[in-house]
Amino acid sequence: NPGILPPHSHPYGKSYGEWSAEHWKWTYSLPANAHPLTDTADVRAGQSGPVWFLGGTWAPTTDLNGNLVGIADRHVTIPAGKALFFPIVNAEASVAEGNGTTEAELRETANFFVDHAVGLSCTIDGRPVKNLEAYRAESPLFAFGPLPENNLLGLDEGTTSPAVSDGYYVMLAPLRPGEHTLHFTGALVFTAAEDGFDFSFTLDITYRITVKPPGRGRNCEND
């Protein structure tokens, strides 16, 4: 997969699993009404360093069967030289959400959700990413928070919590300046026969990315 950093590498000093923890910390650091993943803030919100985070949507709709459907088509501008890290499908479990009190219990919950991932796909400028199964990564135990007011979890402002995550992630090396299209899909599907209930959560996410070259008189790193 040219242009994608290998899943067992340590890009920018962290493993895929460690970057997944950083992704969740970023996700929960922003209020729901000023967040790129609810389409209420620019992609630059909360971003810093050589790796910027993209993601699915925290504003899904519900179909007639009560299943969640997350569709987003975003136009974003990224400074040149930024790697892009994003989940295709992922799950997080924390003490604060009542998912367990030990690392083993939290990990069992996160693994349970991601074990139900199906329909994974990712294309970059029309080029499919191969062997996505190899891109599954578990985070180490980490802590998120303190949560802002109006956070995505609906928990009290200032909450902190131990957590773990599991999922399928991709780390894109910095894209060349110009226009690019990133598209990824995936689903978590549960059935009454296997799980005791019927439910699905489906994602279909498109990013139309403009990579901005360094300009004269303006530092794109601070955009």
Disulfide bonds with the S-S distance in Angstrom:
none
